[in-house]
Amino acid sequence: MSKIGIIIEREYMERVKKKSFIFTTILMPLLMLGLMALPALIMAYVDGSETKIAVVDNSGSIAQHLTDTHEVKFVNVRGITVDSAMNTRDTDGVLVIPENIITSSKGSLKLLSNGPSSFTTESIITSQVNKIIETERLKSHNIADLDRILDEVNANVSISTIRSDSDSNDEVLSSEISFAIGLGMAFILYMFLMLYGQMVMTSIIEEKNNRVLEVVVSSVSPMQLMIGKIVGVALVAVTQIVLWGILLTIMSGWVLPAIIPAESMNDIAALRAGNVEAMSDMGSVDMIAALSTLTQVGHLIGLIALMTVFLVMGFLVYSSIFAAIGSAVDNIQDASQLTSFAIFPIILGLTFAMVAAGDPMGPLAFWTSMFPLTSPMVMVARIPFGIPAWEVWLSLGLLLAGFLAMVWIAGKIYRVGIFMYGKKPSLKEIAKWIRYK
């Protein structure tokens, strides 16, 4: 085995055998799924508290139309004062409706509560009262058969986008789903670049303090040592992404189709065929589009593969920067000031990724997806929208060129920095190291 291969194997095996790696790789996705499902389970199986509201309706037109919900129960009280209503047993609050609530353009309700009021309670009250006021105001115009007219004019239009430039005319896309997937992939890249990049830096600082590097460089060149360390840690990140991809593929191909109702599966089939009119519920197009994307195993594998490629290329660029920083200092405290040169572009890339997810074909999205320091996150945010393949290849080519330039600069710093102790170098000194022959 080559010297670089030995270093790669050591860096890789040292990390994948750690319990923390096993936990984050296997248990973390399950924990995240559990946290995502927990709110739905709580809403489905845990009964919320009921708030009893006494209604003092001075207008005489609102109280009789209020309807009880699971969260709020209305009690129409007549002929008593507000103070008497407040003293009524089992009453959590009193809703006071002014006399001119229907005619006034700036009507205001008053809720007297015996304790802290909840946002849910206030939202239910205002939404119901607003609807009742609107209905009463429409009735004042004496329009015959008003309810039937409102039902006829009520519109609930959905939109499904079919790519005319795609090979398949039946490819139905959802910009909302693409937006969510793109941002999710960009955030994963952001997390991996920050986590594993700083792992490379920390490892170099520790080995430098332990004088391990001085022993190792007697057998291999500093450039070989740096590349071996970078590639070894990159393989750890790839292993984690691949295992997450396998878990996601299992869920997409077998778990989700098994738990999705048959009616929804028929809607998914109709949506994929471009026959939106055949869906049973036109109001759930967005949800069906999301399920359709999540159950397309081939599509998900393609996205994960591209994300992995950009992860590797982006990591090679940024880990070179982190490696150079780690070699130039003796401790984490000194490194904290220099890490801004690596962390700031990563944060900037995530920021531009958010912009690109909103406008994937805009000029800002295009150019930031070509610049090597921002392209990994920006490009994966654009990929779910089906951008032209030449843009993806051009971005990868520029990333490769950026890595070659960055690893050359980092190698110059690394070969000098690993032998420097006791003093934090200035930027001027680091610039001199780059110019050394």
C-alpha positions, -999 to +999 in steps of 0.1 A: +000+000+000+013+035-008+022+059+019-008+081+012-030+050+013-017+042+048-025+077+060-060+076+045-067+042+061-055+054+095-076+086+094-107+068+082-106+038+106-098+060+135-130+079+131-155+054+118-148+032+149-158+059+173-192+055+191-200+091+182-198+083+145-221+052+149-246+073+169-248+102+144-249+079+114-275+054+125-294+068+154-295+105+144-317+100+113-341+079+134-341+105+161-348+132+136-377+112+121-391+107+156-389+144+164-407+152+131-435+127+139-438+137+175-459+168+170-484+149+148-486+121+174-492+146+202-520+163+182-536+129+173-535+112+206-533+139+233-564+158+240-559+196+245-575+215+273-609+231+266-614+268+273-648+279+284-657+314+272-687+333+284-700+357+257-715+391+265-729+402+231-740+438+232-747+437+195-771+408+197-759+394+163-727+375+170-731+351+200-758+329+184-735+321+154-704+312+174-697+274+172-678+253+197-645+236+188-623+211+206-603+239+221-630+266+228-666+263+242-688+294+240-715+301+265-740+328+255-749+347+287-778+372+286-790+398+310-760+398+333-731+422+337-695+415+327-685+413+364-712+387+370-700+367+340-665+368+353-677+352+386-695+324+368-682+290+379-662+270+353-657+301+331-621+307+319-629+341+304-655+365+292-657+378+256-672+412+254-687+422+220-694+459+215-727+471+202-714+486+169-691+457+160-708+451+127-711+487+115-678+500+128-647+498+105-625+496+136-644+473+159-625+457+187-633+427+209-624+425+246-614+392+262-613+392+300-593+361+311-591+345+345-556+334+336-531+334+307-547+334+274-535+312+245-528+321+209-551+293+198-580+306+217-576+341+205-572+329+169-604+308+170-624+337+184-612+364+160-616+341+129-651+331+138-662+367+147-646+380+115-665+355+094-698+363+111-693+400+106-686+396+069-717+374+065-739+400+083-725+428+063-732+410+030-768+403+042-773+440+046-770+444+008-802+423+003-788+400-023-811+371-031-797+336-028-764+349-014-751+316+000-754+299-034-737+328-051-708+327-027-704+290-032-703+294-070-678+322-070-655+305-044-623+295-062-596+270-051-571+268-080-541+245-078-511+246-101-489+218-114-458+227-135-449+205-165-414+210-179-418+216-216-380+214-221-378+179-204-376+146-222-407+135-204-438+157-211-455+141-181-429+153-156-449+172-130-429+194-107-436+214-076-415+245-069-423+243-032-410+207-029-379+216-049-374+247-027-376+225+005-353+198-009-327+223-022-325+241+011-323+208+030-294+196+009-276+229+012-280+229+050-266+193+051-236+204+031-231+234+053-232+212+084-207+186+070-183+213+057-182+230+091-180+198+111-155+177+091-134+207+081-128+217+117-121+180+124-092+182+100-079+213+117-083+200+152-065+167+143-035+186+129-032+209+159-033+179+183-007+159+164+014+190+161+014+195+199+021+158+204+051+161+180+036+132+160+039+151+128+076+155+132+079+117+133+055+111+104+071+136+081+104+116+084+087+089+063+063+109+040+064+144+026+042+171+042+021+173+010+014+135+011+005+137+048-019+166+043-036+150+013-039+117+031-055+133+061-079+153+040-090+123+018-093+101+049-117+125+066-136+130+034-142+093+031-157+094+066-182+121+055-190+101+023-196+070+044-221+089+066-239+104+036-241+070+018-255+053+049-281+081+053-289+077+017-295+039+021-319+046+051-337+072+031-340+049+001-355+021+022-380+045+036-388+059+002-391+025-016-408+004+010-418+021+042-437+051+027-457+031+000-467+007+028-482+033+051-497+057+025-534+051+020-544+034-013-565+065-024-534+087-020-513+063-040-539+065-068-536+103-066-498+100-068-501+078-099-525+103-115-501+132-107-471+114-122-491+107-153-499+144-157-537+138-151-543+162-123-580+163-130-583+126-120-572+133-084-597+127-057-589+158-038-578+189-058-570+207-026-542+183-016-521+187-048-491+200-028-492+172-003-495+146-031-467+162-050-445+159-019-454+123-014-447+116-051-412+131-048-404+112-016-415+079-032-395+083-064-364+061-054-345+068-086-350+106-083-338+106-046-308+084-054-298+109-082-301+139-058-281+121-031-254+111-056-250+147-068-250+160-033-223+136-024-202+147-053-205+183-044-199+175-007-166+157-016-154+185-039-165+213-015-149+194+014-116+191-005-115+229-011-124+238+025-105+211+043-073+224+025-080+258+041-087+242+075-055+221+072-034+252+064-049+270+095-043+240+117-006+237+107+000+274+113-010+275+150-004+256+182-038+256+198-075+260+192-076+295+207-051+309+182-069+291+153-102+308+162-092+340+146-080+324+114-109+301+109-130+331+098-113+328+064-130+293+061-162+298+080-173+331+065-174+317+029-193+287+041-219+309+058-220+331+027-226+300+005-256+290+027-270+325+024-267+325-014-283+290-014-314+304+002-315+331-025-309+305-052-337+282-039-361+312-044-348+321-079-328+291-092-323+306-127-314+341-116-280+356-124-270+357-088-278+320-084-258+312-115-226+330-107-225+320-070-230+284-081-199+287-103-176+304-077-157+275-059-161+288-024-199+291-026-208+267-054-212+235-034-242+248-014-257+270-040-256+243-067-273+216-046-300+242-038-306+246-076-303+210-087-338+199-075-353+224-100-338+205-129-312+230-141-292+223-174-266+196-170-238+217-185-241+241-155-236+212-131-205+200-150-191+235-153-195+241-116-178+207-109-149+216-132-144+250-115-146+233-081-118+209-092-097+238-104-104+256-071-093+225-051-060+222-071-052+259-065-062+257-028-043+225-021-012+240-037-014+271-015-023+250+016+006+227+009+030+256+009+017+267+043+015+232+057+051+223+050+064+253+070+037+256+096+040+221+111+075+229+122+067+263+138+060+264+175+055+290+202+043+319+181+011+326+162+021+338+128+008+369+112-010+370+079+022+386+064+043+357+076+019+332+062+020+350+029+058+346+029+055+308+035+034+306+003+062+323-017+089+300-004+104+277-030 
